[in-house]
Amino acid sequence: MLTRLLLVFSCFYFLVAFSSCNNKGCTDSNALNFDIDSKKDNGSCNYPSLRLHLHPTVGSETFAFDQTFNINGVDLKFDVAQFYLTAFNLEGESASDNYELEDTYLLVKGDQHMYDLGEGRVGQIKNLGLKLGVLEVDNHKDPASFGAGHPLGPQTPSMNWSWANGYKFIRLEGTADTDGDGTYETDFIYHLGGDNSLTDITINAIDLAVDSEMEEIPLKVDFAKFFQNIDIATENVSHGDPVLSSKMTANYSSVISKM
Amino acid sequence: MLCFSCSMDNPDFVMETYDHKIPAGFPAMSIPADNQLTAERVELGRTLFYDKQLSRDSSVSCATCHLVNKGMADNNIKSIGIDNLVGIRNVPTLSNIGYHPYLFREGGNPTLEAQVFGPIDSPEEMGFTVREAVDRLKTQQYYDNMAEITYGRDFDEYVLSRAIASFERILISGDAPYDEWTRGDESAMTASAKRGMVLFFDTLNCDGCHTGFDFTAYEVVNNGSHVTYDDPGKMNLTMNSQDRGKFKVLTLRNVEVTGPYMHDGSFATLSDVIDNYSAGGSGHPNQDSRITPFSINTQEKSDLIEFLHALTDPIFLSNPEFE
């Protein structure tokens, strides 16, 4: 009798012990392979890739370099069109679904559409908050201190003002036909930045694209919006000019919108 | 260079500490912990300083504008860069640049290392980008080897900026006749220069701004040089109209050979500068209150200029370590 009890107890013990060992898996509900039955995380969690899919435009037209666009009645062509985005804050269905992407910067360029934002989380993203520019805590760092390929590292063309110890939040350059004679005689150069011009942008009701391993946020970028209330014929050069900077900064929040 | 090549195979290789000669009476120079001076770093920095490959068409180096016999400045009104493009400002001297707490004339850059990128990226100076300059140099054996020796990494922007900053930190000027006089050599300065020295320090209080061992406290002020300022100066940084026309006070060391003067090179001679100050400056609303009119006669003006000439350091102007 005692032997049988011992046998039953042993079987029960080993059953429980081995059951516990086998209940290891991904315990993070934000992961693709979340195992609701797992009691102990085994470091196997996989997360969806998060991407920003930008659709660069100039008004209703698709953006392209060296193509003529008409902005505020002026024909112009872009040679350089780029700006920084950061401080991505993703809002889900509930507060517990919200998360931020730390230390993430994108250098948005007119001819680039896809941007990797790293690992996301499973779940619906409702709203997206972000900032156009560079955070003050990073804006005065030495570009050489960032690793190769980092958006805040040295770029071509350069996005850093050594003389002002800060980054150009936007860099727009090209040529314009300001007198309407068919020749692009006027250079436009907008290098704008400064801690005070860091701008919050909020995109609500995002149409998230999801597949088995990826989440993609589609957004529209309208470069024409930078030029609202700007007279390109007379206000065509700024290397941080305070008046022109202020006018253009006021347009930042409308540059990016939902598709 | 052969020794440096051998060093790469020698696990016991240790860089040679650079003998940083600080003149008597000068303070110790603050040097970042990650960029302490070594002979190898100075050597690399000197090579880069003179390398015209840092410009787009390989025609301009740092040394193109910063000439040793011109007090590490030049005599152009404004800088002349790639394609003979005229820059926006007069070339400042690099005399004692390692002591500056911030760089560029409006004082917007906090480190000598980060400042390196400015001229390379400037369309009117080197007309290049740091990224492209690095891509050009990193494939060259000498730079590849030296980057490993000096900073233990591949040649990149970090190596470029740190090395040039290291070279710039040896550009110390402290052996002018004035300095010799302060060290006890009564014959080092002429009688005229001594009279000028009294005017400078006592009568006219020029040392209100041009003070200390380097004849500047590195303040960023409006010195009343212009009635209007096309170049906003510090206002570029602050967007504050009260900072229009404010520029960093430069050293007067080697000022005899670094003309023309002011941020835009608009004053051709030291006599012109003294005339502006004696008139009490331009009266610009942002003019520093220390700029007040004064009256000196012809002899006194000559003596004052003679004293400024006594700040010319013949050793600095011909130092083979700077070549």
Interface residues (C-beta under 8 A of the other chain):
Chain A: H140 D142 P143 A144 S145 A148 G153 P154 Q155 T156 P157 S158 N160 W161 S162 W163 A164 N165 G166 G194 N196 H239 G240 P242 S245
Chain B: F104 E106 G108 N109 P110 T111 E113 A114 Q115 V116 F117 G118 D121 T129 V130 R131 E132 V134 D156 E157 Y158 L160 S161 R162 M235 N236 L237 M239
